[in-house]
Amino acid sequence: MTDIVDRPEGAGRAPGRRSANGRPANRGSANWAPANWAPAADSILNSTGPFGVMLTCMLVGMLGLVTYAPYGFDAAFGIAVGAAAVVAMSLTLILAARPRLLEPLFGGLDKMYRVHKWLGISALILMILHDQVEPDFERSVRETGLGELASEAGEIAFNALLALIAISWFRRLPLIRLEIPYQLWRFSHRFMGVLFAIIVFHQFFVDLPAGVDPTLGLLLNGFGLAGVAAWVHTEFVAPRLRRREFTVSGISRQGDTTTVTLCPVGRAMRWRPGQFAFVRAPEAGLSEPHPFTIAGAPRADGTLSLSIRALGGWTRRLPDALREGMSVQLEGPYGRFDFRKGGARQIWLAGGIGITPFLAWAESLTEAERRAIHLVHCVRTPEEAIGSEILKAAAGRNPRFSYQVVVTARDGRLTAERLIGSTPFTVSDADLWFCGPTGLKDGILKRLKALGQAPRRVRFEHFEFA
């Protein structure tokens, strides 16, 4: 799972509402198998990564402040923000390497990428502060040729990094609809490691006062080398180790959504329903990797399906560029969006192509599944309602699974009142799982809270990484 919002115990419940089986919808009934501490433990675990990243940057900055305090506040502050900037950039590159061991500490790769983004923004601000309050040690150090070179290299890398981080930050320019091309945005990410290596060179060899406690320098050297190593791994090692070869065995279209079926070449990929993978198709001229949810449960032969809606340049080119028999590369799986970690009553709310993780979940449901689940899929037109066969089959296998498709062009927009009316159990006693546009989620939750029907927990996956 990625983001979790817990409702305070007992808040927002409507008394007297009964479940589909006629019994009172009591959270404490025997149907509630998951322990109450499990979601809290998940929330704590998911916060460990962001908190640890923030604390690390702060502690290194404080160490810089203390170490250089004898040289005056300006010098100490300049060193402190510079040190924090180096650590923030290093951690940004480490998270960009998608380390799977760290994913649980952030609650999923989507949330880890958001921390990655804000680390980059923080590094930008800290570097500007370091440049504005640059430490002046001319009277305290003996200048060397290497130190002078390191100082000049740092200045060049600083200005270049400002431009690249700004491009990364403002991928969609504010107040206007202009969007920076994905290729330029991705290049800014790939080249950032080279500039950071120059920053590390600056850190290693810039002239500093003699006799200073070396602890800060050793820490920064370690973080610098770790960041460069992470970038080298991301750009040159991981593509060879992580990517798996697949062959396109089928392509079908429904409205503006293309469903691609892939067969593994060699060892199959193992995934859990709801996970996603990064996809690239060099033969089709689509070399940049993009993330897509695997729209189905695992199969014995390793084949998988991806449902891709035309939302950007890459996805719009895909239907005409891809052909059966072409080679496609996948990296993954990633993600912790897993309904099995939820409660005994669940609402699955999908907006548009956000249905894909729920299709995988529905296909994985068996007769033995004891959870009561109601799925609502919001689409603009009937053609956008993909996966109807999977949902019908799931409802036929398990009577505790129900679903509803809301076509806004025909039925009007989904409201909280309609959601309450269509759900066969009390909304306030259920977990709500969501994937889709943020506006849909925020509007429904705001109205549910006003009606006293706020869900027990809200779990959702971010629709975009950038």
N, C-alpha and C positions, 0 to 999 in steps of 0.2 A: 504494500500500500504506500501511498505517497503522503498526502496531507490528511490529517485527521483533526476534526473539530468535535470535541466532546460537549454534550449538553450537561449542565449541572444536574445532579441526581434529583429527580422528582419535578424538575422545572418543565413547564410547557405541556403538561399532560392533561388530556381531556378525560375526566372521570366518566365511567359507565360505558365507554365504547367497547364493543365486543368483537372478538376475532371471527374468522370465517367459520370456525367449528362451533360457534355459539357460546363458548366459554369466555369469561372475562379476559381481556387482554392484559394479563398480569405479567410483568417482567420477571417476577420471582417464581413463575411456574416451572414445572419439571422440564418444559421444552427448552429452557434457557441453559444449554449445556456450557457455553463458553464462560469461563470465570470472569468476574468483574474486574479483576486486576490486570487481565491480559491487555486491554486497550491502553490502560494507563502505562503499563510497562513498555508497550510499543511507542507511545508518545514520548516517553523519556528517552528511549533508545534513539528515536528519530531526531531528537534535539541535540544529541551528543555531538554530532559532527559540526553543525553550525556554531554551537557554543565553543567547542574546542578550537575551531578556526579563529574565532573572534578573540578568545582568550590568548592564544599563541601570539597573535599580532600585537595585542596590548602588552603582554609581558616582555616581548622583545623590545618594543618601544620604550617601556619603562626602564629596562636594563640599559638602553642607550642613553636615556636621560640621566641615570645615576652615574654611569661610567664617565661621562664627559661633563658632569656638573662643575668640576674644578676649572673648566675653561670658559665658564660663563653660560648664562641661560640660552643665548642665541645659538651658540655652538652646540650645546647639549640638545636643544630642541631640534635643530637641523639634523643632527645625527639620529635622534630618536625617530623622527618621521621618515628619514631615509631608510633606516633599518626596518621599520614596519612595512615600508613599501616593498623592499626586497623580499620579505617573508610573504607578504600578500601575493606578489607576483609568482613566487615559487609555488605557493599553495594553489594558485589559479591553474598553473601548468600541471600540477599533480592531479587535481580533480579532472582536468581535461583529458587525462589518460584513462578515465573511466575505470578506476580500480574497484574491482568487484567486492573486495574485502571491506571497503569503506561504504559501499552503497547502503547497507542496513543502518549505518549511523546517521544517514541523511533522510531516510525514508523513501529511497528510490532515486534512480538516476535523474529523473526530471527535476527533483528538488535539489539534488547535488549540483546540477547545471545552473540553477538559479543562484546558489551560493557562489559558484564559479563566476557568474556574471557580476555579482555585487562585490566580490573580491577584486575583480578587475577595475571596477569603478572606484573602490576604496584606494587601490594602488595608484590610480590616476590622480586622485586628490592629494594623497600623501607625497607623490613625486613633485607635484606643483608646489606644495608647501616646502619640500626639501630644496627646490630650486630657488624659492623666494627667500628662504632663511639658510642660505648655503654657509656651512661652517668655514670660518677663516682661521687657518692654523699656520699662516705664513711665518709668524714669529716663533712658532713652537716646533716646526719640523725642518729637516734638511731636505730640500727638494731634490728629486732624482729624475733622470730622463724617463724611466719607466713609469714613475708616479705621474709625471706630467702627461705622458701618453694616455695613462688610465683616466686621468681627469678629463682630457679632451674627448676620449672615446665615450665616457659616461655622458658628457653633454650632448654628443651627437645621438646616442641611443635614447637619451631622455626625450629629445624633440621628436624623434621618429616614433617612439612608443606612445607619446601623447596623441599623435595622428592616428595610429592604429587602434588604440583603445577607444578613441572618439568614434571611429568608424564602427567598431564593435558595439559601442554603447548606443549610438544613434542609427541602428540598422533601419528603423523606420523614423524618418525625420519628424520631429514634433511639429504640430500645428499644420502640417501639409501632408499630402498623401504620397509624396515621393518616397520610394523605398530603394535603398542601396542594393544593387544586384547581388545575388547570393554568392556568385563567384568572387567578387571583390571582398565581400564580408568574410568569406571563408579564407581567402588569401591573407587577410589581415590577421586571422588567427594563426595560420600556419607559419607566417614569417615572424610572429611575435617571439618565438623561442630563440631565434637568431639574435634579436635585439636584447633579449634578456641575458644571453650568454655574454654580450658585450658589457652589460650592467654588472655581471658577476666578475668579469675581468677588471672592471673599475673597482669593485669591492675588494678584490684580492690585492691590487697593486697601488691604489691611490695612497699618497703620502699622508700619514697620520702621526700624531705626537708619539715619541718613544716613551716607554714605561707605562703605557695604558694597560689596564687589565685586559688580557686577550680573550676573555670569555665571549664577549659580544662578537668579536671578529671570527672566532671559531664557529659560533652558531650561524652567523650569516654566511660563512663559507660553506657550511654543511647544507643550509637551506638552498643556497645558490646552486651547488652541484646537484642536489636532489631535483630542483626545478629543471635544470638543463637535461638531466638524465630522463626525467619524465617526458620532456618534449621529444628527445631522440627516440624514446620508446614509442610514443604516439605516432610519430611521422615515419619511422623506418622499421621498427621491430613489430609492433602490434599488427600492422596490415598483413604481415606474413603469417603470424601466429593465430590471429583471431578469426580471419575471414574464412568462410566455408563456401565452396562452389555448389551452385544449384543450376538446374536447367529449367527453362520455362516450358511447362508441359500444357498449359492452357491459359487462354485470355478471354474474358467475357466482359461485356459492358452493360451497365444498367444506369441510364441517365448519364450523369457526369462522373460516375464511379466506375473504375476499372478493377476487376478482380483477377489477380494473377495467381496461378497455381504453379508451385515450384517443386521439383524433384531433386533430392540431394545427389551430388556426385561424390561417392565415397562415404565417409562417416556422416551419419545424420546428426542434425542438431536436436538437442533435448531442451524442451521448454515447458513451462507451466501455463495453463490458460490465463490470458490477460497480459502476458509479457510481450515485449516488442523487440525488434531487431533493426539494425542499420542496414540499408539496402543500397547497392550501387550496381549499375549495369553499363560497364565501359563499352561493350559491343554496340549498345544503343546510343552511345554518346552521352550517357548519364553517369558520369564518373564520381560526382560528389555524393557521399553517403547521406541518406535521409532516413529518419526513424519512422517505422510503421508498425502498428500492432498486428500480431499474428492472429488472423480472424478465424480461428478454429482450434479445436482440442488436438493434442498430439495424436498422431496416427502411427500404426506399426511400421509402415514403409517409409516414414520420415517426410512425406510430402506435407506441404503447408500452403496456406492461401493468404494473400494480402489484398485487402480492399482499399484502393487508393482513390481519393476524390481529387479532382482537378481544382486545386486551390492556389497554386503558384506556378512559376515558370517550369520547374522540374516536373511537377505532376501533370501539367498541361501537355508537355511534350511526350510523356510516357505512353499514352495509348497508341500513337502513331509510330513511335520509335521502337517499341518492343515487339518481338516476333517469337513465335514458338520455336524452340530449339536453341535460342540464345542462352549464353552463359550469364548468370547473375551471381553476385557475391553478397553474402550476408554476414554480419557480425552481431553476435548476441548469444543468448537472449539477455535482456535487461528488464528491470521493473519489479516492483513488489506489490502490485495491484492484485489482491487475492481475496475473493469473497469468503474463502474458507476461514479467514481470520475474523469474520464478522459474527453477528448474533444470529438468533434463531428466526428473526423476521427481518427481511431485507427488501428495500426498494432500489431497483437499478434504474437510474434516470440517464438517458442518452440523448444528446443533441446531434443530429446529422450523422457524420461519419464517426462520431464518438461511440457508435454502437459496437464497433469492432471488438473491444475487450469483452463486452457482454455476450456477443455471439460465441466467442471462445468458451466463456463460462457456461452458457446455455448448452452448447454441444457436449460439454463435459459432465452435465448433470445425469445422474443415474436414478433408477427407481428407489434406491436406498437413501437418497438425499432427504434429510428430515427438515431442512430449513423451509420456511414459507417465503417465497420470493415473488415479487411483482415487478415486472419490467415495463417502463414507459419509454417509447421511442418517439421523439419529436422530429418531424421532417417538414419541409415546405410543400413538397409534392409527393404523390404516391410513388413516383419513379425513384425517389431517394430512399425509400424504405427497403434497404437490402437485407438479406438474411432471413426472409420470412419463412423459408422452408426449415431452417434450423430452429427457429422459435416454435413453429408448429410441432416439430418432432419432439422438442423438449417438453412442451405442454402435454403431448400424448404420452410420453414416458413417465412423467411425474405430475400427479394432480396438484401438488403444492406449488407448482410453477405456473404463473399466469402472465400475460403480457397484453399491452395495448399500444397501438400505433396512432399517434396524433398527427394528422396532416393539417398544418396550419392554414394552408390555402383553402381547405374545405371545412375544417372543424373549428378554425379560430385558434388563437394561441393557448398553450397549456397554462392553466392557472393553478394556484395552490388548492383552491376549492375543488377543481376537477380531479386533481391528484388524490386528495383525501377521499372523494367520492368513489373513485375507481379502485382504490387499494383495498383488498379484502381483509385488512387488519388495521389496527390503530397506527397511524403514521408516527405518533410520538413514542411508540414502543419499538420502533424499527430503526435499523441502520440505513442510511441513504448513501448509496454509491453513485458517483457521478462522473461522466466523461462527456465533454462537449464545450460549447462556448461559455465563458465565464458569466456573461450577462444572464443566461438562462438559469444557472445555478443561483446566482445572487438574488434574482427576482423571486424565485420560488421559495428560497429559504427565508427571505425577509418577510414574505406574506405568511408562511407557515408559522413563524415565530409570533407574528401579530395575532394569528388565530389560536395560539396556544397549542400548536401541533408541531413544534420543533422536533426533528428526529433525535434519537438517542445520540447518534454519532453521524458525522458526515465525512465520508472518505472520497477523495477525488484525485484524479491524475491531471497534471497540467497539460493543456492542449498543445502548448508550444514550449520549446526550450529557450528560445532567444528572447 
